[in-house]
Amino acid sequence: MSVTTRSPARWVANRSRAEQGVLGVVVVLSALLVWGLLSGGLGPAYFLYLLGLVGMYVLLSFGLNVQWGYAGLINFSVAAFFGLGAYGTALLSAGNSPLAGGLPPLLGLFAGLALAGVLAVVIGIPTLRLRADYLAIASLGLAEVVRLVVLNQNGWTNGSAGLRAIPTFFEGWPVLGSFPEQMPTLVVDRILVTIPFVTQFELLGIRLGTSFWQGVLNVGLVLVFVGVTYLLLRRVHRSPWGRVLRTVRSDEDLAEALGKNTYAFKMQSFVLGSLIMALAGVFYAHLNLFVSPGDLEPINTFYVWIAVILGGSGSNRGAMFGGFVVIAIREGTRFLGDVLPESFPVALPNALSLVETTYATVVSNIASTRLLAVGLIIILVMRFRPEGVLPPQRELIWPRATEEATEGPTSGDGPTVTADGGDRGADR
């Protein structure tokens, strides 16, 4: 057995096929987004806004993963707890708030989390004793109740007009509060790139102003939120608490027979997941600077379910990947309709006219195509990899065990043993 080398090529080679495929998809989608930035299809500030949305969806996926992936709780009220976090902080800090307004966003953070935590307990008491589809129906009803209250209670939430003039999260902070205004405006001239006998195109021509530097702060904030949440969930996932939750999900009667209070464990999981969803809502309010009842639409809940199913239920790495893919497809490809040529760039014979027609239809209806792509991905995943792209086997192993795992003989005449217990030779 040889000692593991730390070279990037060796690290990639030691990944499973699924992990290598995920790495490839992330590289391709990242390259697509960077191309949009360089070609002018995406502005720098909007590019950072997309990164903020990715972080927000990762947080939402983390929250649902705690409930569904860990404990098997079918929660269709993701948008409700997300909205409670967003409205909780906005009602305290927004300029047109009918309740308070003008208070520091940090107080709004705690208010949003407290509001979501209290509602999670109140709703969890009668609903968490329900099983499977009954819990799903109850949680879906909760989401609609919260949305309708937000929509109709003008004296509490400003109704359909929403809450505006929400400050940025760091407003009023020393140094960070004035950071975007203090940073200089940078202008990068447009460059004409010519490929002889092929084509020519323009790159760059971007302006990095106050909105860009504010986007840098937002991305830094969500990275902190995501990083702290990931480390917390990785710890609890491997702890005895996490093991009990996995037992509850697999066989609740068995967990009860072992003397575990499954109701208490499910309540803890439900509240923890709801708090993480509310944290995503708090970040969104100070990222978008406007919240409305439309942010609580049920479609947002199912986008999060798509992210968790795609990545693999119970897998925090999968939740991160799923959130990235959903935003990359749903938001990051908006510029494709303007960048791609209206007709197929190569003349095809009449027998392949269907290709040209399909291409023109896709480009002219790029918004609908994005949603179709998300649905198609889910169908393919459920057909060929129902456990998700990144199932949680490797996450259930403590880092020390991973470091001590051997990689197999260096001569290459035997299968490699991976850290998740798999046989690399069989995977290939």
Buried (B, 14 or more C-beta within 10 A) or exposed (E): EEEBEEEEEEEEEBBBEBBEBBEEBBEEBEEBBEBBBBBBBBBBBBBBBBBBBBBBBBBBBBBBBBBBBBBBBBBBBBBBBBBBBBBBBBBBBBEEBBBEBEBBBBEBBEBBBBBBBEBBEEBBEEBBEBEEEEBBBBBBBBBBEBBEBBBEEEEBBBBEEBBBBBBBBBBBBEEBBEBBEEBEEEEEEEEEEEEEEEEEEEBBBBEBBBBBBBBBBBBEBBEEBBEEBBEBBBEBBBEEBBEBBBBBBEEBEEBBEEEBEBBEBBBBBBBBBBBBBBBBBBBBBBBBBBBBBEBBBBEBBBBBBBBBBBBBBBBBBBBBBBBBBBBBBBBBBBBBBEBBEEEBEEEEEEEEEEEBEEBBEBBEEBEEBBEEBBEEBBEEBEEEBEBBBBBBBBBBBEEEEEEEBEBBEEEEEEBBBBBBEBEBEEEE
